[in-house]
Amino acid sequence: MLVYLDESYREAKTPNCKSTIAAVCIPEVKYRAFEMDLVRLKKHFWKPQEPTDLELKGRLLLSDHAIGLPKNREFIRQLVALLKEYDIVPFAVVEDGSIPLATLKPDHLPSLYRAVLRRVDRFMVEKHPSDHAILFFDGIDHQTNQKIAVSFTSYMFRHQAGIQHQHILPVPNFSDSLVTPGIQLADVIAYCVNERHVGHAKPGHLEDFFLDFRNLTFTHENPDEDFVLWGFQRIGTSKQDTEETETPGSGDQPTLL
C-alpha cells in the first residue's frame, strides 16, 4: 500500500489556527491506472501539455474564491468519484495550533503524525493484513526532511506505540509534489479539512466536499471495548486523547470532524 502524507496549517498568529495532516492510501497495484486517469481528468478540465504542467493544490481549488468557480467544483466532484473507483482511502487529523516542523526534535514525533500513523496501521491490520504501508512525505527542504526522517525513525524503533505499528515499513520516503499525484491528493484533502475546521471559509460547497472526502475514510470500531478510532478526527480536545498514541491502549475521544 502506498501512503502519501501532506499537511495544511495556519500560522500561529492566525485566530483559531489549526493544523491538519492528511494521509492518502492507494493500492499499489492500482496506482499506475489511477495516475493515468487523473492525468486524463486534468486534461479534460485544464488541458495541460504535460502531466507536470498542473499540480493540484488545495488552496487553488478550495479557497473562498476558487471554490466559487463551477469548473473547480465539478473537478472536485469527479476527483472524489475517481478516488472511490480506485478504492483510495484518506485519513485526516486536526489539532489546535501550528505545526512546529522547523523545531522538530529527534526524539519526538508530533502528535499529528503519530495519530495519522495509528490510523494507517489499524487500516492495514484490518483490511490488508498481508500487506505493508510504504510512506511518502511531501518533500520540503533537506534540513526539514531530515528532521522528519529522524523523528519518524526514532518513533518507529524506540517508542512502544511505534514499535507496535508492524504494518508500516519504518522507511521514510520524500517526494516532490509536482510529480507525485498522491502528494497532491493529500494536499487537497488536508487543505479542505483544515479550512473547514478553522471556520474561515464561507458556508457552502466546502462542507459538501469535506463530507465527500470523509465518506471515503476507514473508521475502526471495537464494540467490546466501546472504542472508536475515527478516520477523520480532531485530537487534543481532552486530556485523554492529547496523548493518544503515547500509551498503547489509550485512544481518541470520538470528536468527529
Long-range contacts (C-beta under 8 A, 24 or more apart in sequence): 1-25, 1-26, 1-27, 1-28, 1-124, 1-128, 1-131, 1-132, 1-133, 1-134, 2-26, 2-27, 2-28, 2-31, 2-133, 2-134, 2-136, 2-182, 3-120, 3-133, 3-134, 3-135, 3-136, 3-168, 4-136, 4-138, 4-175, 4-180, 4-182, 4-183, 4-185, 4-186, 5-113, 5-116, 5-135, 5-136, 5-137, 5-138, 5-183, 5-186, 6-137, 6-138, 6-177, 6-183, 6-186, 6-187, 6-190, 7-99, 7-101, 7-112, 7-138, 7-190, 8-58, 8-187, 8-190, 8-191, 8-193, 8-194, 8-195, 9-98, 9-99, 9-194, 10-98, 10-194, 10-198, 11-98, 12-97, 12-98, 14-98, 14-198, 16-198, 16-199, 16-200, 17-96, 17-97, 17-98, 17-198, 18-94, 18-95, 18-96, 18-97, 18-194, 18-197, 18-198, 19-94, 19-95, 19-96, 19-97, 19-98, 19-99, 19-112, 19-194, 20-92, 20-93, 20-94, 20-95, 20-112, 20-190, 20-191, 20-193, 20-194, 20-197, 21-92, 21-93, 21-99, 21-112, 21-113, 21-115, 21-116, 21-190, 22-90, 22-91, 22-92, 22-116, 22-186, 22-187, 22-189, 22-190, 22-193, 23-90, 23-91, 23-92, 23-116, 23-119, 23-120, 23-186, 24-88, 24-89, 24-90, 24-91, 24-182, 24-185, 24-186, 24-189, 25-88, 25-89, 25-90, 25-91, 25-120, 25-123, 25-133, 26-86, 26-88, 26-182, 27-86, 27-87, 27-88, 28-134, 30-86, 30-87, 31-182, 33-86, 34-82, 34-86, 34-88, 34-181, 35-181, 37-82, 37-85, 37-86, 38-79, 38-82, 38-181, 41-75, 41-78, 41-79, 41-82, 45-71, 45-74, 45-75, 51-179, 52-178, 52-179, 55-177, 55-178, 55-184, 56-181, 56-184, 56-185, 56-187, 56-188, 57-184, 57-187, 57-188, 57-191, 58-187, 58-188, 58-189, 58-190, 58-191, 58-192, 58-195, 59-191, 61-188, 62-188, 62-191, 62-192, 62-195, 62-201, 62-206, 62-209, 63-195, 64-201, 64-202, 67-201, 67-202, 67-204, 67-205, 67-206, 67-209, 68-205, 73-205, 76-188, 76-209, 76-212, 77-212, 79-185, 79-188, 80-209, 80-212, 80-213, 80-216, 83-185, 83-216, 84-216, 88-185, 88-216, 89-123, 89-216, 89-217, 89-218, 89-231, 90-185, 90-186, 90-189, 90-213, 90-216, 90-217, 90-231, 90-232, 91-116, 91-119, 91-120, 91-123, 91-217, 91-218, 91-231, 91-232, 92-116, 92-189, 92-190, 92-193, 92-213, 92-214, 92-217, 92-231, 92-232, 92-233, 92-257, 93-119, 93-232, 93-233, 93-234, 93-235, 94-193, 94-194, 94-197, 94-233, 94-234, 94-235, 94-257, 95-234, 95-235, 95-236, 96-236, 101-140, 101-144, 101-147, 101-148, 102-144, 104-144, 104-147, 104-148, 104-150, 104-151, 105-151, 106-147, 106-150, 106-151, 106-154, 107-151, 107-154, 107-158, 108-151, 109-151, 109-152, 109-154, 109-155, 109-159, 109-162, 110-151, 111-235, 111-236, 111-242, 111-243, 111-244, 111-245, 112-235, 113-151, 113-152, 113-155, 114-155, 114-161, 114-162, 114-244, 114-245, 114-246, 115-233, 115-235, 115-244, 115-245, 115-252, 117-155, 117-162, 117-165, 117-168, 117-245, 118-161, 118-165, 118-229, 118-244, 118-245, 119-218, 119-220, 119-229, 119-231, 120-168, 121-164, 121-165, 121-166, 121-167, 121-168, 122-218, 122-220, 122-229, 123-218, 123-220, 123-231, 124-167, 124-168, 125-167, 126-218, 126-220, 127-218, 128-167, 129-167, 131-167, 132-167, 132-168, 132-169, 133-167, 133-168, 133-169, 134-169, 134-171, 134-173, 135-168, 135-169, 135-171, 135-172, 135-173, 136-173, 136-174, 136-175, 136-180, 136-182, 136-183, 137-172, 137-173, 137-174, 137-175, 138-174, 138-175, 138-177, 138-183, 138-186, 138-187, 139-174, 139-175, 139-176, 139-177, 145-174, 148-172, 148-174, 149-174, 160-247, 160-248, 161-245, 161-246, 161-247, 161-248, 164-248, 189-213, 193-232, 193-257, 196-257, 197-234, 197-257, 210-257, 214-257, 227-251, 228-252, 228-254, 230-254, 230-255, 230-256, 230-257, 232-256, 232-257, 233-257
